[in-house]
């Protein structure tokens, strides 16, 4: 479903060059849920940028459903890829209403904005929000700027359900939330992914989340995938096991190691 083939990404800053991704090879089949952990600067978000088309790789290829999308920009991949980012302010259009944001998500599948916010579409929005357990059904006409951070992330998840993507990218999408809201968004995400059998990649600094969610787990370090577990091995992994892996890489001051066990 997704193939990342020998991908490297180099950044230049004056005379300096940074190799952010070093020969990444990754394959996800339909329905895989991959969680990604790693030290700061390991290349986790850069990998998502390359997959989504925000960045193009320096070398290597990205294939989605067998089609080479390496040089296709993000806006053209958006019909197949939904992305929820860390900052709730960036995942939605704050000056637009809840209904208008949902309409934009629907538009990515070919509907016009007028048709998307018709009476019938509004009823669809209410039904979908209710199914997801999101308490926004009475706020369709409220500007998104009036929502809390947790409500905005819940809206972002709802928007992803309406766009019906082939691939969902979660870039530390609970990191900016308080523990209660983060727990709610994790539950909402899990329900959506399980319901749709959606292929998903989730980057997280929370090792408990990385173990609890998904079917596969990879650890990145200095632009490379250095460890992977899946299936029964993943289910048996403990936080202390991941801490040991980081210790072996001499990562002693990373915020990952501060997550409660």
Long-range contacts (C-beta under 8 A, 24 or more apart in sequence): 1-28, 1-29, 1-30, 1-32, 1-64, 1-65, 1-166, 1-167, 1-199, 2-26, 2-27, 2-28, 2-51, 2-62, 2-63, 2-64, 2-167, 2-199, 3-27, 3-61, 3-62, 3-63, 4-47, 4-50, 4-51, 4-60, 4-61, 4-62, 5-60, 5-61, 5-62, 5-63, 6-59, 6-60, 6-61, 7-47, 7-50, 7-57, 7-59, 7-60, 7-61, 7-62, 8-57, 8-58, 8-59, 8-60, 9-43, 9-46, 9-50, 9-55, 9-57, 9-58, 9-223, 10-58, 19-223, 20-46, 20-223, 21-46, 21-47, 21-50, 21-57, 21-223, 22-222, 22-223, 22-224, 23-60, 23-224, 24-60, 24-223, 24-224, 24-225, 25-225, 26-218, 26-225, 28-199, 28-201, 29-199, 30-197, 30-199, 31-197, 31-198, 31-199, 31-215, 32-199, 32-200, 32-215, 32-216, 33-193, 33-199, 33-200, 33-202, 33-213, 33-214, 33-215, 33-216, 34-200, 34-201, 34-202, 34-214, 34-215, 34-216, 34-217, 34-218, 35-201, 35-202, 35-203, 35-204, 35-209, 35-210, 35-211, 35-213, 35-214, 35-216, 35-217, 35-218, 36-201, 36-202, 36-203, 36-204, 36-210, 36-217, 36-218, 36-219, 36-220, 37-203, 37-204, 37-205, 37-207, 37-210, 37-217, 37-218, 37-219, 37-220, 37-242, 37-256, 38-219, 38-220, 38-221, 38-256, 39-220, 39-221, 39-246, 39-249, 39-251, 39-254, 39-256, 40-254, 40-255, 41-222, 42-220, 42-221, 42-222, 42-223, 43-220, 43-222, 43-223, 43-224, 44-203, 44-220, 45-171, 45-172, 45-203, 46-223, 47-203, 47-220, 48-83, 48-169, 48-171, 48-201, 48-203, 51-81, 51-167, 51-169, 51-201, 52-77, 52-81, 52-83, 52-169, 53-77, 53-81, 64-166, 64-167, 65-166, 78-108, 78-163, 79-108, 79-109, 79-163, 79-165, 80-165, 80-166, 80-167, 81-165, 81-166, 81-167, 81-168, 81-169, 82-159, 82-160, 82-163, 82-165, 82-167, 82-168, 82-169, 83-168, 83-169, 83-170, 83-171, 84-153, 84-156, 84-157, 84-160, 84-168, 84-169, 84-170, 84-171, 84-173, 85-171, 85-172, 85-173, 86-171, 86-172, 86-173, 86-175, 86-176, 87-176, 88-149, 88-150, 88-152, 88-153, 88-156, 88-176, 88-177, 89-152, 91-152, 91-153, 91-155, 91-156, 91-173, 92-144, 92-152, 92-155, 92-156, 92-159, 93-144, 94-143, 94-144, 94-145, 95-143, 95-144, 95-145, 96-143, 96-144, 97-140, 97-141, 97-142, 97-143, 97-144, 98-125, 98-136, 98-139, 98-140, 98-141, 98-142, 98-144, 98-147, 98-155, 99-125, 99-140, 99-141, 101-144, 101-155, 101-159, 102-140, 102-155, 102-158, 102-159, 102-162, 104-159, 105-158, 105-159, 105-160, 105-162, 105-163, 106-162, 106-163, 108-163, 109-162, 109-163, 109-164, 125-162, 128-158, 128-161, 128-162, 129-158, 132-157, 132-158, 132-161, 132-188, 132-191, 132-192, 133-188, 133-191, 134-158, 134-188, 148-181, 149-176, 149-177, 149-181, 150-177, 150-178, 150-180, 150-181, 150-182, 150-184, 150-185, 153-177, 153-181, 153-185, 154-184, 154-185, 154-188, 157-185, 157-188, 157-189, 157-192, 160-192, 161-192, 161-196, 164-196, 165-198, 166-198, 166-199, 167-198, 167-199, 167-200, 167-201, 168-193, 168-198, 168-199, 168-200, 168-201, 169-200, 169-201, 170-200, 170-201, 170-202, 170-203, 170-204, 171-203, 172-203, 172-204, 172-205, 173-202, 174-204, 174-206, 174-209, 175-204, 175-205, 175-206, 186-213, 189-213, 205-255, 205-256, 205-259, 206-259, 207-239, 207-242, 207-243, 207-256, 207-259, 208-239, 208-259, 208-260, 208-261, 210-242, 211-237, 211-238, 211-239, 211-242, 219-245, 219-246, 221-249, 221-251
